[in-house]
Amino acid sequence: MLKGSWLALALAVAIYPAAAAHAQGGFYGEGNGTWISGNTVGGDSPAGPSGKATGIGGTFGTYYDFLHLGPLGLGGDLRFSFAHDGAISLYGNELNYGDAGLRISGKVPVWPVRPYAEAGVLRASTNYAYHTAMHGGLGYGYQVGADVDVLPHLDLRVEYAGGYAGGMGSNIGTTSLTFNQIQGGFVIWFGR
Protein backbone atom coordinates (compact mmCIF):
# COMPACT_ATOMS: atom_id res chain seq x y z
CA MET A 1 0.00 0.00 0.00
CA LEU A 2 2.76 2.44 0.96
CA LYS A 3 4.71 1.60 -2.20
CA GLY A 4 1.61 2.28 -4.36
CA SER A 5 1.06 5.65 -2.65
CA TRP A 6 4.64 6.71 -3.35
CA LEU A 7 4.32 5.59 -6.95
CA ALA A 8 1.09 7.59 -7.39
CA LEU A 9 2.69 10.68 -5.82
CA ALA A 10 5.76 10.37 -8.10
CA LEU A 11 3.52 10.02 -11.16
CA ALA A 12 1.45 13.07 -10.15
CA VAL A 13 4.61 15.16 -9.64
CA ALA A 14 5.95 14.05 -13.05
CA ILE A 15 2.70 14.75 -14.94
CA TYR A 16 1.68 18.01 -13.21
CA PRO A 17 4.24 20.29 -14.92
CA ALA A 18 3.13 19.04 -18.35
CA ALA A 19 -0.52 19.53 -17.41
CA ALA A 20 -0.03 22.96 -15.80
CA ALA A 21 2.41 24.46 -18.32
CA HIS A 22 0.30 25.97 -21.03
CA ALA A 23 0.15 29.13 -23.04
CA GLN A 24 -0.59 32.32 -21.16
CA GLY A 25 -1.31 34.24 -24.36
CA GLY A 26 -0.29 34.62 -27.95
CA PHE A 27 -0.82 35.85 -31.48
CA TYR A 28 -2.15 33.80 -34.38
CA GLY A 29 -2.66 33.87 -38.12
CA GLU A 30 -4.82 31.44 -40.07
CA GLY A 31 -6.07 30.81 -43.59
CA ASN A 32 -9.77 30.04 -43.92
CA GLY A 33 -12.38 28.54 -46.20
CA THR A 34 -15.73 30.28 -45.62
CA TRP A 35 -19.35 29.35 -46.41
CA ILE A 36 -21.91 32.19 -46.26
CA SER A 37 -25.69 31.78 -46.34
CA GLY A 38 -28.51 34.07 -45.36
CA ASN A 39 -31.78 35.86 -45.95
CA THR A 40 -31.61 38.50 -48.64
CA VAL A 41 -34.25 40.79 -50.04
CA GLY A 42 -34.35 38.90 -53.31
CA GLY A 43 -33.96 35.52 -51.64
CA ASP A 44 -30.90 34.64 -53.70
CA SER A 45 -27.30 35.60 -54.40
CA PRO A 46 -24.94 35.69 -57.37
CA ALA A 47 -23.80 32.21 -56.35
CA GLY A 48 -27.25 30.82 -57.20
CA PRO A 49 -30.83 30.65 -55.95
CA SER A 50 -29.87 28.71 -52.84
CA GLY A 51 -28.59 31.91 -51.20
CA LYS A 52 -25.14 30.50 -50.50
CA ALA A 53 -21.62 31.61 -51.39
CA THR A 54 -18.08 30.47 -50.61
CA GLY A 55 -14.80 32.30 -50.21
CA ILE A 56 -11.24 32.08 -48.93
CA GLY A 57 -9.38 34.49 -46.68
CA GLY A 58 -7.54 34.87 -43.40
CA THR A 59 -7.99 35.35 -39.67
CA PHE A 60 -5.62 37.20 -37.33
CA GLY A 61 -5.88 37.73 -33.62
CA THR A 62 -4.57 37.59 -30.11
CA TYR A 63 -5.63 35.82 -26.90
CA TYR A 64 -4.73 36.01 -23.24
CA ASP A 65 -5.65 33.53 -20.48
CA PHE A 66 -5.97 35.61 -17.30
CA LEU A 67 -7.04 32.77 -14.97
CA HIS A 68 -5.64 29.25 -14.58
CA LEU A 69 -7.36 26.47 -12.65
CA GLY A 70 -5.08 23.43 -12.88
CA PRO A 71 -4.85 22.44 -16.55
CA LEU A 72 -7.70 24.81 -17.54
CA GLY A 73 -7.36 28.44 -18.58
CA LEU A 74 -9.99 31.17 -18.88
CA GLY A 75 -9.34 34.27 -20.93
CA GLY A 76 -10.27 36.52 -23.80
CA ASP A 77 -9.77 36.54 -27.55
CA LEU A 78 -9.82 39.37 -30.13
CA ARG A 79 -9.84 38.52 -33.84
CA PHE A 80 -10.39 39.95 -37.31
CA SER A 81 -11.38 37.72 -40.22
CA PHE A 82 -11.95 38.31 -43.91
CA ALA A 83 -13.01 36.17 -46.88
CA HIS A 84 -13.81 36.80 -50.54
CA ASP A 85 -14.94 34.55 -53.37
CA GLY A 86 -12.33 35.98 -55.77
CA ALA A 87 -14.85 37.25 -58.33
CA ILE A 88 -14.03 40.60 -59.89
CA SER A 89 -17.48 42.17 -59.71
CA LEU A 90 -19.60 44.51 -57.64
CA TYR A 91 -21.06 41.47 -55.90
CA GLY A 92 -17.95 39.73 -54.64
CA ASN A 93 -19.51 37.97 -51.64
CA GLU A 94 -16.98 39.52 -49.32
CA LEU A 95 -17.23 38.99 -45.54
CA ASN A 96 -15.27 40.88 -42.88
CA TYR A 97 -15.81 40.65 -39.13
CA GLY A 98 -14.23 41.53 -35.81
CA ASP A 99 -14.98 39.31 -32.82
CA ALA A 100 -14.35 39.79 -29.08
CA GLY A 101 -15.05 36.80 -26.87
CA LEU A 102 -14.38 34.63 -23.85
CA ARG A 103 -12.16 31.57 -24.19
CA ILE A 104 -11.68 28.38 -22.20
CA SER A 105 -8.62 26.26 -22.93
CA GLY A 106 -6.97 23.16 -21.57
CA LYS A 107 -3.78 21.15 -21.68
CA VAL A 108 -3.92 17.45 -22.40
CA PRO A 109 -1.48 15.69 -20.04
CA VAL A 110 1.43 13.97 -21.80
CA TRP A 111 0.26 15.06 -25.31
CA PRO A 112 1.37 18.42 -26.76
CA VAL A 113 -2.21 19.53 -27.52
CA ARG A 114 -4.17 22.52 -26.18
CA PRO A 115 -7.90 22.35 -27.07
CA TYR A 116 -10.05 25.46 -26.68
CA ALA A 117 -13.56 26.83 -27.18
CA GLU A 118 -14.64 30.46 -27.53
CA ALA A 119 -17.84 32.50 -27.81
CA GLY A 120 -18.28 36.21 -28.33
CA VAL A 121 -19.95 39.18 -29.99
CA LEU A 122 -19.03 40.35 -33.46
CA ARG A 123 -19.53 43.14 -35.94
CA ALA A 124 -19.69 41.90 -39.54
CA SER A 125 -19.84 43.65 -42.89
CA THR A 126 -20.54 42.14 -46.30
CA ASN A 127 -21.63 42.78 -49.87
CA TYR A 128 -23.16 39.29 -49.93
CA ALA A 129 -25.97 38.90 -52.49
CA TYR A 130 -27.05 41.71 -54.80
CA HIS A 131 -25.46 44.61 -52.95
CA THR A 132 -22.98 47.01 -54.53
CA ALA A 133 -21.65 48.34 -51.22
CA MET A 134 -20.62 46.81 -47.90
CA HIS A 135 -23.29 46.78 -45.19
CA GLY A 136 -22.98 45.57 -41.62
CA GLY A 137 -24.65 44.34 -38.48
CA LEU A 138 -24.08 42.87 -35.02
CA GLY A 139 -24.16 39.21 -34.08
CA TYR A 140 -22.35 36.39 -32.31
CA GLY A 141 -19.47 34.08 -33.11
CA TYR A 142 -18.06 30.82 -31.75
CA GLN A 143 -14.90 28.79 -32.32
CA VAL A 144 -13.56 25.38 -31.32
CA GLY A 145 -10.09 24.14 -32.11
CA ALA A 146 -6.74 22.88 -30.90
CA ASP A 147 -3.16 24.11 -30.86
CA VAL A 148 -0.44 21.47 -31.32
CA ASP A 149 3.17 22.10 -30.20
CA VAL A 150 5.67 22.16 -33.07
CA LEU A 151 8.58 24.14 -31.59
CA PRO A 152 9.02 26.00 -28.30
CA HIS A 153 6.47 28.86 -28.42
CA LEU A 154 5.22 27.90 -31.91
CA ASP A 155 2.07 25.82 -32.46
CA LEU A 156 0.02 24.63 -35.39
CA ARG A 157 -3.69 25.47 -35.10
CA VAL A 158 -6.81 23.85 -36.57
CA GLU A 159 -10.18 25.47 -35.96
CA TYR A 160 -13.86 25.55 -36.83
CA ALA A 161 -15.57 28.96 -36.52
CA GLY A 162 -19.16 29.98 -37.06
CA GLY A 163 -21.45 32.91 -36.46
CA TYR A 164 -24.48 34.99 -37.28
CA ALA A 165 -25.02 38.70 -38.01
CA GLY A 166 -28.41 40.34 -38.36
CA GLY A 167 -29.99 43.69 -39.14
CA MET A 168 -27.56 44.25 -42.00
CA GLY A 169 -29.19 47.23 -43.68
CA SER A 170 -28.33 47.98 -47.29
CA ASN A 171 -29.47 50.22 -50.11
CA ILE A 172 -32.18 47.69 -51.05
CA GLY A 173 -33.37 46.44 -47.69
CA THR A 174 -32.27 44.33 -44.74
CA THR A 175 -30.50 41.00 -44.67
CA SER A 176 -28.92 38.61 -42.19
CA LEU A 177 -26.29 35.96 -42.69
CA THR A 178 -24.67 32.95 -41.10
CA PHE A 179 -21.13 31.81 -41.81
CA ASN A 180 -18.99 28.75 -41.20
CA GLN A 181 -15.20 28.59 -41.49
CA ILE A 182 -12.59 25.86 -41.49
CA GLN A 183 -9.25 27.38 -40.53
CA GLY A 184 -5.64 26.40 -40.05
CA GLY A 185 -2.49 28.32 -39.21
CA PHE A 186 0.20 29.15 -36.67
CA VAL A 187 0.27 30.47 -33.09
CA ILE A 188 3.20 32.25 -31.46
CA TRP A 189 2.60 31.99 -27.74
CA PHE A 190 4.17 33.08 -24.48
CA GLY A 191 3.59 31.73 -21.02
CA ARG A 192 4.87 29.88 -18.06
N, C-alpha and C positions, 0 to 999 in steps of 0.2 A: 504494500500500500504506500509506504513512504517513498519507495523507488519510483512508483508511478506518479506521485505528486511532484517529485523533483523533475521528472521527465516532462510533465505537463507545463510546469513553470518555465523550464528551459525553452520549450517550444514556443510558449507565449512571448517570452523575451526576444526570441529570434524572429518571430513573425511580426511583432508590433511595429518595429521601425518601418518595415515595408508597407504595412497597412496605414500607418499614421503619416508617412512622408508623401505628401501629394502637393499638387500645384496650389500656390497661394493666389496666383493671378497670371494673366498673360495676354498676348495679342495673337490674333489668328487671321488667316486669309484662306478663302475657299473658292473653288469654282462650283457653279451650280447648273443643274438642269431644272427648268421651271415649267409647271403646267398651270395655266390660268383658266378659270371658268367663272361665269357670273351672269347676272341679270342685266341686260341692256335694254335701252328703249326699243330698239328694233327687234330684240330677241335673238340676234345673231351677231357674228363677228366676221372679219375678213377671212378667218380661218375656216369658215363654214357655218352652216345653220345650227350646229350643235352648241355654239357659243363657247368654244374652247380654243385656246391658243397655246403654243409652246415657245420657249425661248431658252437661251443660255446666258450666263453672266457670272457675277462674283459676289462674294460676301466678305466683309471686313469688320473686325470688331475687337473688343477687349472685355475681359471679365476679371472679377476680383472676388475671392471667397473670404468674407470678413468674419466668419464663425466656423470653427471646427469642433465636431463632436465625434471623437474617435476617428474612424475612417471616412466619416461624412463631412462635407463642407456645404455651407450655405452662403450665397453671395448674390452678386448682381452681374448683368451682362448688358452691354450696349453694342448694337450692330447696325450696319448699313448694308443693304443688298440691292442689286440691280440685275435686270434680265431684259433681253430683247430678242425678237425672233429673227433679226438679221435682214428683214425686208427693207428695201429703200423705198419708202412710201410715207404718206402722211399718217397711215394707220399701222404703225410698226409693232403694235402689241408690246409696248415697253412697260415694265413694272419697276418702280423704285420704292423702297420703304426703309424707314428707320424704326428700330425696335428697342425698347428698354424693358428689361424683365428681371425676375428673380430666378435663381439657379440653385439646384441641388446637385451635388456631385459626390462621387465615392471613389474609393481605391480598392481594387480587388486584391486581396492578399496573395502574394507569390507571383501573380501575373502582372505584367506592366500595362494594365488597362485602367483607365479612369472613365467610367460611364457618367452621364449627366442628363438632366432634364431641365427645361426652362419654360417659363410662360411669362408673357408681358403684354404691354400695350404698344401699338404701332401707329404710325402715320404713313399712308401709302399714297402714291400718285401713279397714274397710268394714262395712256391713250388707247387702252384696250377697246376693241370694237370700233364703231364708226365715229371716232372723235379725232379732230385735227389738232387738238391741243391737250396737254396734260391736265388732268383733274384729280383731286385727291379727297381722302376721307380718313376717318379714324377707325381703328379696329383692334384686333388681338392677334398675337402670334404665339407659336409654341415650337419647341425643338427638342429632339432626343438624339443622342449620339454617344460617341466614345472617342477618347484620345488614347493613342497607343504609343508608348515610348519607343523612340528610334535612336536618339542620342541624348546625352545630358541636356536638359532644357529644350529639347526639340521633339515634338510629337507629330504623328500623323493623325488626322481627324476624319471621321465619317459621320454624316449627320442627315437626319430627315427634318425638314422644317415645313410648317404649314401656317395658314392664317386666313383672316377674313378682314375686309374693309368695307364699310357701308357709307351711305350718304354721299357718294362721290358725284357731286354736281358737275354738269358739263354744259356746253352751249346748246345741247339738244335734250336735256333732261337729267335724270338721276340714275345711277347704276350702283351696283355693289359687285364685289368679286371675292372669290376664294382662290388661294394659290397653294401649291405643293411644290417642294423642292427636295431634290437629292443632291447632297453636297459632299465634297471631299477637299482636304487641303492640309495645311500645316499650322501648328501652334508653337509659338515661342513662349515659354513659361518661366516664371520665377517662383521661388517658394522656399520651404524649409526642408 
